[in-house]
Amino acid sequence: MLVKLFGSAVYGVEAITITIEVNVTEGLHTHVVGLADSAVKESIQRIESAIKSNGYFMPRTKLIINLAPAGIRKTGSAFDLPIAIGVLAASGQLPPENLKDYVMMGELGLDGHIHSIKGALPIAIQSRKEKFKGLLVPRSNGSEAAIVNQLEVFSFGHLREVIGFLRDTTAFQRVVVDARAGFHSALPQTDLDFAEIRGQVGIKRAMEITAAGGHNIILVGPPGAGKTMLARRLPGILPPLSLQEALETTIIHSVAGKLAGNTTLMSQRPFRSPHHTISGSALVGGGSIPQPGEISLAHNGVLFHRLSHRLQRAPVVFYPRGRHEPLPMRLL
């Protein structure tokens, strides 16, 4: 029996919908095709353990799993959940009628527990764009994905719950988040107050100009002069994040897996302080599979970067400003 269901892959700060085809035929062995990396191929062992631990059986005939489009590399363990559901549906243990309406992602433990994933917010944005009825995500990612309106988001903590939902979609409540109200009620709070700085009149004036105009600033001085102390207090005099800036910042941190559990929109400007020995790729980001670097993680906030010994470790504070086209506000 052949079944089709849908997952998603994150590239950069955007998501691409992936069609997962599972076919149980005559023969032996399990094949995962579609340019899947080792983490995806290893998922078969986790999936088999999770399925058996919950009273279902793993087919002992030939099992073919295709991740389309085959020209895009699939990475990570977040495809565990859709592949497991596809195996159950293809072997006749789960009705396949509701599979076409939902995008689902999640990493499975050996006992069937569902662990968090990266990029739940861009996955939700893409799912709504392609007019899927809903999105199934791990429980810790539910609030993050539910920021996007006009999309039913359901969060689960165990494989049994997902199976029960697909048997009866009315038995579970969707995750509801009022992103606008929650964002406006979350006032920025910081323990580092710019007003605590005593003296340093000249550099304080320079940092105020930096904050007002979104400029870069270089701080040069011996250890203990107060460079780090000043830099850590710079976010406190920046204007609060707008709703648009909060959405952009949250997407980047979601892709990088830096959001705390059950986080909705970030309400504070980020402050990043990488070590001075950081590599260029870790600072700038990119790679064969694009990932955000420290510069991207500091978007709409402050990047405090110490230069190398040859430049006397002169710290540089950047205030990155986005230059790309803003996301449409109707996503909220």
C-alpha positions in Angstrom: 0.0 0.0 0.0 1.3 3.5 -0.9 0.6 6.5 1.2 1.6 10.2 1.0 2.0 12.7 3.7 3.9 15.9 4.2 6.8 17.3 6.2 9.0 20.3 5.8 12.7 21.1 5.5 14.3 24.4 6.6 16.9 26.1 4.4 18.2 29.4 5.7 15.2 31.1 7.3 12.6 29.6 4.9 10.9 26.2 4.8 10.2 23.9 1.9 7.4 21.4 2.0 8.6 17.8 1.6 6.3 15.0 0.3 7.0 11.7 2.1 5.9 8.6 0.2 5.9 5.3 2.0 5.2 2.0 0.1 5.0 -1.5 1.6 5.6 -4.1 -1.1 6.9 -7.7 -1.5 10.5 -8.3 -0.7 12.9 -7.5 2.0 14.9 -4.6 3.5 14.1 -0.9 4.0 15.2 1.8 1.7 15.2 5.5 2.3 15.7 7.5 -0.9 15.5 11.2 -1.8 18.9 12.6 -0.9 18.5 11.8 2.9 21.5 12.2 5.2 22.7 9.8 7.8 20.4 11.2 10.5 17.3 10.6 8.4 18.4 7.0 7.5 19.2 6.2 11.1 15.6 7.2 12.0 14.4 3.7 10.9 15.9 2.3 14.2 14.2 4.9 16.3 10.9 4.5 14.4 10.9 0.7 14.8 11.5 0.9 18.5 8.8 3.6 19.0 6.2 1.7 16.9 6.8 -1.6 18.8 6.9 0.1 22.2 3.3 1.3 21.6 1.8 -2.1 20.6 2.1 -1.8 16.8 4.2 -3.8 14.4 7.0 -2.9 11.9 6.4 -4.4 8.5 8.9 -7.2 7.7 8.4 -6.9 3.9 10.1 -4.4 1.6 9.7 -0.8 2.8 10.5 2.1 0.5 10.5 5.6 1.8 10.9 8.5 -0.6 11.4 12.1 0.3 10.5 14.4 -2.5 11.7 16.6 -4.2 14.7 14.3 -4.4 17.1 17.0 -5.5 17.0 18.8 -2.1 19.1 17.3 0.7 17.1 16.3 3.8 18.9 16.6 7.2 18.2 16.0 10.8 15.9 13.9 12.9 12.7 15.9 12.6 11.4 13.5 9.8 10.9 10.7 12.4 7.3 11.5 13.1 6.0 11.7 9.5 7.9 8.6 8.5 6.5 6.6 11.5 3.0 7.7 10.7 3.5 6.8 7.0 4.8 3.3 8.0 1.7 2.8 10.1 -0.7 4.0 7.4 1.0 2.0 4.6 0.8 -1.2 6.6 -2.9 -0.7 7.3 -2.6 0.1 11.0 -3.8 3.7 10.7 -6.4 5.2 8.3 -4.7 7.4 5.7 -7.7 9.7 5.1 -6.5 12.7 7.1 -2.8 12.6 6.2 -3.1 14.9 3.2 -4.4 17.8 5.3 -1.5 18.2 7.7 2.2 18.9 7.8 3.9 17.0 10.7 7.4 17.1 12.1 9.0 15.7 15.2 11.9 13.6 16.6 10.9 10.4 18.2 12.5 8.8 21.2 12.7 5.0 21.5 9.6 4.9 23.7 7.6 7.1 21.3 8.0 10.5 23.1 8.3 13.4 20.7 11.2 15.8 21.1 11.4 19.4 19.9 12.5 20.5 16.5 14.2 23.6 14.9 12.4 26.0 12.7 8.8 25.4 13.7 7.9 29.0 13.0 9.1 29.1 9.3 7.5 25.7 8.8 4.2 27.1 10.1 4.5 30.1 7.7 5.1 27.8 4.7 2.3 25.5 5.7 -0.2 28.3 5.8 1.2 29.7 2.5 0.5 26.3 0.8 -3.0 26.2 2.4 -2.6 23.1 4.6 -5.4 22.6 7.1 -3.0 22.3 10.1 0.4 21.6 11.5 1.4 18.8 14.0 4.5 19.7 16.1 6.1 18.6 19.4 4.5 20.1 22.5 7.5 22.4 23.2 7.1 24.0 19.8 3.3 24.5 19.9 3.3 28.1 21.1 6.0 29.1 18.6 4.1 27.6 15.6 0.7 29.0 16.8 1.9 32.6 16.2 0.8 32.1 12.6 -3.0 32.6 12.3 -5.4 30.9 9.9 -3.5 27.6 10.5 -4.6 25.0 13.0 -1.6 24.0 15.1 -1.7 20.9 17.3 1.1 19.9 19.7 1.8 16.4 21.0 4.1 14.8 23.5 3.9 11.2 22.4 3.4 9.1 19.3 0.2 7.6 20.8 -1.4 11.1 20.9 -0.7 11.7 17.2 -2.2 8.3 16.2 -5.3 9.1 18.3 -5.6 12.5 16.6 -5.4 11.1 13.1 -8.1 8.6 14.1 -10.4 11.3 15.4 -9.3 14.9 14.7 -12.0 16.3 16.9 -10.7 14.7 20.1 -7.9 17.3 20.6 -7.8 21.0 21.1 -5.7 23.2 18.9 -3.0 25.5 20.3 -4.3 29.1 20.4 -1.9 32.0 20.9 -2.8 35.7 20.8 0.6 36.8 19.5 -0.2 40.6 19.4 -1.6 40.8 22.9 1.2 38.6 24.4 3.9 40.7 22.7 2.6 44.0 23.8 2.1 42.8 27.4 5.7 41.5 27.6 7.7 44.6 28.5 11.4 44.3 28.0 13.2 43.6 31.2 16.9 43.6 31.8 19.2 43.5 34.8 21.8 45.7 33.0 20.8 49.3 33.1 22.8 51.9 31.1 22.0 54.4 33.9 24.3 52.5 36.3 27.4 53.6 34.4 29.4 56.2 36.3 31.8 58.5 34.5 32.8 57.5 30.9 31.0 60.6 29.6 32.6 60.5 26.2 32.0 56.9 25.4 28.5 57.1 26.8 27.7 59.9 24.4 29.2 57.9 21.5 27.1 54.8 22.4 24.0 57.0 22.6 24.7 58.2 19.1 25.3 54.6 18.0 22.0 53.5 19.4 20.1 56.4 17.9 21.5 56.0 14.4 22.1 52.3 14.2 25.8 52.7 13.7 28.8 50.5 14.4 31.3 51.5 17.1 34.8 50.3 18.0 36.0 50.4 21.6 39.7 50.3 22.2 41.3 50.1 25.7 43.2 47.9 28.2 41.5 45.1 30.0 39.2 46.4 32.8 38.5 49.7 31.1 34.8 48.8 30.9 34.4 47.9 27.2 32.3 44.7 27.9 30.3 46.4 30.7 29.3 49.2 28.3 28.5 46.9 25.5 26.2 44.7 27.6 24.2 47.7 28.6 23.7 49.0 25.0 20.5 47.0 24.4 18.9 48.8 27.3 18.9 52.2 25.5 17.7 50.8 22.1 14.0 51.3 21.3 11.7 48.3 22.0 11.3 45.8 19.2 8.4 46.4 16.9 6.1 43.6 16.0 7.7 43.2 12.6 11.2 43.1 14.1 10.1 40.6 16.7 8.8 38.3 14.0 12.0 38.5 12.0 14.2 37.9 15.1 12.0 35.0 16.3 12.3 33.2 12.9 16.1 33.4 12.9 16.4 32.1 16.4 13.8 29.4 15.7 15.9 28.1 12.7 19.0 28.1 14.9 17.2 26.2 17.7 17.9 29.1 20.2 14.3 29.6 21.4 13.3 28.4 24.8 10.4 25.9 25.1 6.9 27.4 24.6 8.2 30.7 23.4 6.0 32.9 21.2 7.5 36.1 20.0 10.8 37.4 21.3 10.3 40.7 23.1 13.9 41.7 23.8 16.6 42.7 21.4 19.3 40.0 21.2 22.8 40.5 22.5 25.4 38.2 21.0 29.0 38.0 22.3 31.0 35.3 20.5 34.5 34.4 21.6 37.3 36.1 19.7 38.5 32.8 18.3 35.2 32.1 16.5 35.6 30.9 12.9 34.5 33.0 10.0 31.7 30.6 9.0 30.3 30.5 12.5 30.3 34.3 12.6 28.9 34.9 9.2 26.8 31.8 8.8 26.1 29.8 5.6 27.6 26.4 4.7 26.4 23.7 2.3 23.2 23.6 4.3 22.7 27.3 5.2 22.6 28.1 8.9 22.5 31.5 10.6 25.7 32.7 12.2 26.3 35.1 15.0 25.6 38.1 12.8 22.2 36.8 11.8 21.4 35.9 15.5 22.2 39.5 16.4 19.7 40.8 13.8 17.8 43.8 15.3 20.0 43.7 18.3 23.7 44.0 19.3 26.7 41.9 18.2 29.7 42.4 20.5 32.8 40.8 18.9 36.3 40.8 20.2 39.1 41.0 17.6 42.2 38.8 17.6 45.4 39.4 19.6 47.1 41.0 16.7 44.5 43.9 16.9 45.0 44.1 20.7 41.6 42.4 21.3 39.8 45.6 20.5 36.1 44.8 20.9 33.8 45.9 18.1 30.1 46.4 18.7 27.9 46.0 15.7 24.2 47.1 15.6 23.0 45.0 12.6 20.1 46.4 10.7 17.9 44.3 8.3 18.1 45.1 4.6 15.8 42.5 3.3 12.1 42.8 2.4 10.0 42.7 5.5 7.6 39.8 6.2 3.9 40.6 5.7 2.2 41.5 9.0 -0.8 39.4 8.1 1.1 36.4 9.3 0.1 37.4 12.8 
